[in-house]
Amino acid sequence: MDEDLLTNPDWSQRRQNRTTAFRFLFQWEMNPSDDPDVDLQEFLNRLGRDDEYFSYAFELVDGVLEKIELLDSIIKELVTNWDFSRIAKTDLALLRLALYEIRFRLDVPPVVIINEALEISKEFCSENSNKFINGVLDKALEQVMRPARKSSI
């Protein structure tokens, strides 16, 4: 793993946290365990920052794993003409993360979440992923009853 991509000094702390959460969720999807909290702590320990720095990543991972069945049902509803099992694991991890934020992190404007997801996808997903992820998240945004450009808090 290239830890420099997780702690890129040009990225905001929030993006570094999102990227860290995304990378962990992808890793967990590929190799799930019975104790994701321990796995997440070990993952973060390798990055050389304290827990406080990655507090948002902790919140995101906990939230996604707590709501994973709901998030997957939303994804299945949004990806018409596409078998859920065929979604690239990187795309799936990023969709889960962004959908969790859109649905449950009302302090972050949805357009910011979508933009962040697209920027992360440019770094870690296939070149076709950007259009797919953007389309799914745009559909998800149409379903939520909150302003796109403002936080709802």
N, C-alpha and C positions, 0 to 999 in steps of 0.2 A: 504494500500500500504506500502511496506517496503522501506522507503526512503534510508536505508542503501545500498540497491542494486543499487541505482542511484548515490550514492556518495561514492562508495567503494574506499578507499584510495589506494588500489592496482591497480586500473584502471587509465589509462591516462585520462586527462581532455577530450580529443577527444572521448574516449569510453564512458565516463560519459555523454557527450553531445549526442552521438548517442543513448545510452540507454534511455536517457530522451526523445529524439525525438520519438523513437520507442514506449515507454510507452504512450506518449501523443497521438500518431497516433492511437494506439490500442484503447485507451479510447475514442477518437473522433469517431472512426469507430463504436464503440458500442453505443455511445450516441452523435450523431452529433448535433451541434448547429448552429445558424446563425452567431455567432461571434467567430470563433476559436482563434482569436488574444487575446480576453479577457480571454477565457478559458485557453489558453497557459500561459498567464501571471499569472493567479490564480494558475495553476498547478506548475509553477516554484517558485512562492512565498512560497509555502509550503515546498520547498526544502532547504530554508535557505541560498541560495547563491545569489549574485547580478546578475543583468541581463548580465553584461559583461562576467561573468563566463560561462553562457549558450548561448553566442552569436551564436555558431555553431548550437546548437539545434534550435534556432530561425530560422536561415537560412534554415536548413533542413526541418523543419515543413512548413515554408512558401513555399519553393520550391515544396515539395511533394503535398501540397494542391493546389498550382497553376497548377501543371502538372498532377493532379490525373487521369484525363480522358486518357491522353496519356500513363501514367504508367500502368493503368489498361488494356489498349488495348495491350500493350507490353506483360503483364503477360498472357492475354488470348491467345495471339499468341504462347507464349513459353510453356504453360502447355497443351500439347497435351493429349488427352484422359482423360481430367479432367475437370469437370464442374467448372467454376469460382466461382459460389456461394457456392461450397463445400470446398473451400480453407479455412483452419482454419484462424480465424481473426488475431491471433498472426502472423502466417506465412504471411498473406497478408500485414500487417503493416510493417513487416521486409522486404518483397520483394519490396514494394513501396519505402521504405527508401533506400535500397541498389541500386535499379535500378535508382533512382533519382541521387544518387552519381555517379554511373557508367556513366550515360549519361550526367550529367550536372556539376559535380564537377571535372573538369579536373586536378585540383591540387592534387588529391589523386589517387595513383595507384590503378587500379581495383583489384589486388590481395589483397591489404590491405582492401579494402571495403568488399570483399567476406569473408576474414578471420574474420573481425569484425562482419559481419552478422552471421557467423557460431558460433562465441563465444557468441554473444547475444542470439542466438537461444538455445544454451545449457542451459542458465539460465532461459529462459522464455517460451520456446515452448515445444511441445511434443518430445519424444525421436525419433520419425520418421521424425520430421521436418527437421533435419539437412541434411539428404540425399536429401529430396525434394528441400529445399532452395538451396543447393549446385548445384543440377542439373539445376535448373531454372537459377541461376546466371551464371553458366558456359555457358549455351546456350546464355544468354544475352551478355556475354563477346565476344563470337564468332561473334556477329553482329556489335559490335562497332569497329570503325577504329582507335584504339589507342593502344599503347603498354600496356601490362598487368602489367609489373613490374615498370613502370615509370609514373610520372605525365606527362600530355600532355601540360604543360605550360612551 
